[in-house]
């Protein structure tokens, strides 16, 4: 997964929690890094980062799955970004979670991206 910050950075003290859920909303993977000391500056591409799987998943179980990005800002922060993510399966198939114009903030801390 790669985060592309557009024109409003993620502050250095905002933590990011990222997970992937399957079609039953069960978490099957997480990103272990929370980036609490990292600023994602305007115009930066950060990644690619690998998710750690916590449960088995198949191509079909990920239909209607979600990539979830949640922030925990220290005070006010709005992070405007695009995200690109690819899930690879052992049979050679893959699914994607790509979306532009995301804007998690202190008021709306979580965004979900459909997995296609």
C-alpha positions in Angstrom: 0.0 0.0 0.0 1.2 3.5 -0.8 -0.2 6.8 0.5 0.0 9.8 -1.8 -0.4 13.0 0.2 -2.0 15.7 -2.0 -2.1 19.3 -0.7 -2.8 18.9 3.1 -0.2 16.9 5.0 -0.5 14.4 7.8 1.0 16.1 10.9 4.0 14.5 12.6 1.9 13.6 15.7 -1.1 12.1 13.9 -1.2 8.3 14.2 -2.5 6.2 11.3 -4.2 2.8 11.7 -4.8 0.7 8.6 -6.6 -2.6 8.3 -8.3 -4.8 5.7 -11.6 -6.5 6.3 -13.3 -9.2 4.3 -16.9 -9.5 3.1 -18.1 -10.4 6.6 -16.3 -7.3 8.1 -13.7 -9.5 9.8 -10.2 -8.0 10.0 -7.8 -10.1 8.0 -4.8 -7.8 8.0 -3.2 -4.8 9.6 -0.4 -2.4 8.9 1.8 -2.6 12.0 3.3 0.9 11.6 1.3 3.9 13.0 3.6 6.7 11.7 3.1 8.7 14.9 6.4 10.5 14.5 6.3 10.9 10.7 4.9 13.9 8.8 3.6 12.9 5.4 4.3 16.2 3.5 2.4 17.7 0.7 3.1 16.0 -2.6 4.9 13.0 -1.0 4.4 9.3 -1.8 4.9 7.2 1.3 5.3 3.4 0.9 4.9 0.9 -0.3 4.1 -0.7 3.0 3.2 -4.4 3.5 0.2 -5.5 5.6 0.6 -8.3 8.0 -2.1 -11.0 7.6 -3.9 -12.0 10.8 -6.5 -14.4 9.1 -6.5 -16.4 5.9 -8.3 -14.8 2.9 -9.1 -15.8 -0.6 -10.0 -13.8 -3.7 -13.7 -14.6 -3.2 -13.7 -13.8 0.5 -12.4 -10.3 -0.3 -15.2 -9.4 -2.6 -17.0 -6.5 -0.8 -14.0 -6.2 1.5 -12.7 -2.8 2.7 -9.4 -1.1 3.3 -9.9 1.0 6.4 -7.7 4.1 7.2 -8.3 5.7 10.6 -6.3 8.6 12.1 -5.8 9.7 15.6 -4.7 13.3 15.5 -3.2 15.3 18.3 -5.5 18.3 18.0 -6.6 19.4 14.6 -5.4 17.6 11.4 -6.9 17.0 8.0 -4.9 14.6 5.8 -5.7 14.8 2.1 -4.5 11.7 0.2 -4.9 9.2 -2.5 -4.2 5.5 -1.7 -3.1 2.6 -3.9 -3.2 -1.0 -2.5 -2.9 -4.4 -4.1 -3.8 -7.7 -2.4 -1.9 -10.7 -3.9 -3.3 -14.2 -3.5 -1.3 -17.5 -3.6 -3.2 -18.5 -6.8 -1.8 -15.5 -8.7 -5.0 -13.4 -8.5 -5.2 -10.0 -7.0 -7.6 -7.4 -5.8 -7.1 -3.6 -5.6 -8.2 -0.9 -3.1 -7.5 2.4 -4.9 -9.2 5.7 -4.2 -8.5 9.4 -4.6 -9.5 12.5 -2.7 -9.7 10.9 0.8 -9.7 13.4 3.7 -9.7 11.9 7.2 -9.7 14.6 9.9 -10.3 15.1 13.6 -14.0 15.3 12.8 -14.2 12.3 10.4 -11.3 10.0 11.5 -12.1 7.0 9.4 -12.3 6.4 5.7 -13.2 3.0 4.0 -12.0 2.1 0.5 -13.8 -0.7 -1.3 -11.7 -3.6 -2.5 -12.4 -4.4 -6.1 
